[in-house]
Amino acid sequence: MEGFVQQIACCYLRDGYWFYVTGRIPDRKTPEDVDRKLIEKYGIAVSESTRARRKKLGQANLQYIRYQRFFVILATHGTHRLFDDEVESIRDIRRIPLQFEGYSISYRRGGRTRSGQPDDKWHAHVAIERRHYLELKAHLLELARHRSADNLALQFYRVPFEPYAPVRRQLLNLHRAVNRTRKRSGFSTIPIEAIPLRRRILKPFS
């Protein structure tokens, strides 16, 4: 799952694959058969030279990726039958984030650089989807009122989201909220070391 997110956010988006269609393979179908059908239908399995030639001709290139029975077809700018076939379903990830297993994946301009200057570059933005974030916050704040510091630290450690920069900010916000609640209740606070702040670099297809 983490490799699926990493491949989309760190590889495909930076190469301009901003348009996407999602789907879920029915239980009655074999995922590998659906893979082959879609890859053949849309001509996805082509060489880098073919992709370069298509780009020069104003044609879109596609990528296909699947996690279990959930799949995404991503496309660059250009002409392609996918845009006609999926005219009602295709989305622009710069405007409508891709929702997957509690993650919200989008592509947007940066806010500020570390020096405080405006950041006009586009970046992949991977965060905890809002509904999941609010559920997680409510759960942690409830535990903060009666669980030990060690137990709370373990809960933070087990949060099932890779700490991309937006996720780290969310986790730090949760950490501050939990410690405020614990202080009001007269309990010890949770050390910052409980927050996982380093993302794993994975090999999605190994």
C-alpha positions in Angstrom: 0.0 0.0 0.0 2.8 2.4 0.9 4.6 1.6 -2.3 1.5 2.3 -4.3 1.2 5.8 -2.8 4.9 6.4 -3.2 4.9 5.4 -6.9 2.1 7.8 -7.7 3.2 10.7 -5.6 7.0 10.6 -6.2 7.2 9.2 -9.7 4.1 9.7 -11.8 3.0 13.1 -10.7 6.3 14.8 -11.2 6.3 13.4 -14.8 3.0 15.1 -15.6 0.6 12.2 -15.0 -2.1 14.5 -13.6 -5.4 13.0 -15.0 -6.7 9.9 -13.5 -9.5 7.3 -13.4 -9.9 4.9 -10.6 -11.6 1.5 -10.5 -12.2 -1.6 -8.4 -12.0 -5.1 -9.9 -15.1 -7.2 -9.0 -14.5 -10.4 -7.0 -15.7 -12.5 -9.9 -12.8 -11.3 -12.1 -9.1 -12.2 -11.9 -7.0 -9.0 -11.4 -4.3 -10.2 -13.7 -6.8 -10.6 -16.5 -8.1 -7.1 -16.0 -4.5 -5.8 -16.0 -3.8 -7.3 -19.4 -7.1 -6.1 -20.8 -6.6 -2.5 -19.8 -3.0 -2.4 -20.7 -3.7 -3.7 -24.1 -6.8 -1.6 -24.6 -5.1 1.7 -24.0 -1.6 0.8 -25.3 0.1 1.4 -21.9 3.0 -1.0 -22.1 5.3 0.9 -24.5 8.9 1.9 -24.6 10.3 5.2 -23.4 11.1 6.2 -27.0 7.4 5.6 -27.9 6.3 7.7 -25.0 8.7 10.5 -26.2 7.3 10.3 -29.7 3.7 10.4 -28.5 4.5 13.5 -26.4 6.0 15.3 -29.5 2.8 14.5 -31.4 0.6 15.9 -28.7 -0.7 12.5 -27.6 -1.1 11.5 -24.0 0.9 8.8 -22.3 -0.6 6.5 -19.7 0.4 4.6 -16.6 -1.5 1.8 -14.9 -1.0 0.8 -11.3 -3.0 -1.6 -9.0 -3.0 -2.4 -5.3 -5.0 -5.6 -4.7 -8.3 -4.9 -6.5 -8.1 -1.1 -6.6 -6.4 0.4 -9.7 -5.6 3.8 -11.2 -5.0 4.8 -14.8 -3.0 8.0 -15.0 -2.5 10.2 -18.1 -0.6 13.2 -19.2 -1.9 16.1 -21.3 -2.7 15.2 -24.9 -5.2 13.3 -27.0 -6.1 9.7 -26.1 -9.2 7.5 -26.3 -9.1 7.3 -22.5 -10.4 10.9 -22.4 -13.4 9.9 -24.6 -14.1 6.6 -22.9 -14.0 8.0 -19.4 -15.2 11.5 -20.0 -17.6 11.3 -17.0 -15.1 9.7 -14.7 -11.7 11.3 -15.4 -10.3 13.7 -12.8 -7.5 16.2 -12.6 -5.4 15.5 -9.5 -4.5 19.2 -9.2 -8.2 19.9 -8.5 -9.6 16.7 -7.1 -7.3 14.7 -4.8 -7.0 10.9 -5.3 -8.4 9.1 -2.2 -6.8 5.8 -1.3 -6.9 3.9 2.0 -7.2 7.1 4.1 -4.6 9.0 2.0 -5.4 12.1 0.0 -3.0 12.5 -2.9 -2.9 15.7 -4.9 -0.5 18.0 -6.8 -0.3 21.6 -5.9 1.9 24.7 -5.6 4.0 24.9 -2.6 3.3 27.4 0.2 6.5 28.8 1.6 10.1 27.7 1.4 12.2 27.1 4.5 13.5 30.7 4.2 9.9 32.0 4.2 9.8 32.9 0.5 6.8 32.0 -1.7 7.2 28.6 -3.3 5.7 28.7 -6.8 6.8 25.2 -7.8 4.4 22.3 -8.0 4.7 19.4 -5.5 3.1 16.1 -4.7 0.9 16.6 -1.6 0.2 13.4 0.4 -1.9 13.9 3.5 -4.3 12.0 5.7 -7.7 12.4 4.2 -9.8 14.8 6.3 -12.4 12.3 7.5 -9.8 9.8 8.6 -7.8 12.6 10.2 -10.8 13.8 12.3 -11.6 10.2 13.3 -7.9 9.7 14.4 -7.9 13.0 16.3 -11.1 12.1 18.2 -9.7 8.6 19.0 -6.4 10.0 20.3 -8.0 12.8 22.4 -10.3 10.2 24.0 -7.3 8.0 24.9 -5.4 11.1 26.1 -7.9 11.5 29.0 -7.2 8.1 30.7 -4.3 6.2 29.1 -0.7 6.2 30.1 2.0 8.2 28.3 3.6 4.9 27.1 0.2 3.7 25.7 -0.3 7.0 23.8 3.2 7.0 22.5 2.5 3.5 21.1 -0.7 4.7 19.5 1.2 7.5 17.6 3.9 5.0 16.6 1.2 2.7 15.1 -0.5 5.4 13.0 -0.7 3.7 9.6 0.4 6.6 7.4 3.8 7.3 5.9 5.1 10.7 7.2 5.2 12.7 4.0 5.5 16.4 4.9 1.8 17.1 5.1 1.3 14.0 7.2 4.0 15.1 9.5 2.3 18.4 10.0 -0.9 16.6 10.8 0.8 14.3 13.3 2.5 17.3 15.0 -0.9 19.0 15.3 -2.3 15.8 16.8 0.6 15.6 19.2 0.0 19.2 20.4 -3.7 18.6 20.8 -3.1 15.4 22.8 -0.6 17.1 25.1 -2.9 20.0 25.8 -5.6 17.5 26.8 -3.2 15.6 29.0 -2.0 18.8 30.7 -5.6 19.8 31.5 -6.1 16.4 33.0 -2.9 16.5 35.1 -1.2 13.8 33.1 2.4 13.6 31.8 2.8 14.7 28.2 3.9 12.6 25.2 7.5 13.1 24.0 8.0 14.3 20.5 10.1 11.2 19.8 6.9 9.2 19.7 6.0 10.9 16.4 7.4 9.0 13.3 8.9 11.8 11.2 11.0 9.9 8.7 9.4 8.3 5.7 10.6 4.9 4.4 11.8 4.8 0.8 10.4 1.6 -0.7 10.8 -0.4 -3.9 7.2 -0.8 -4.9 7.7 -3.5 -7.5 10.3 -5.6 -5.9 
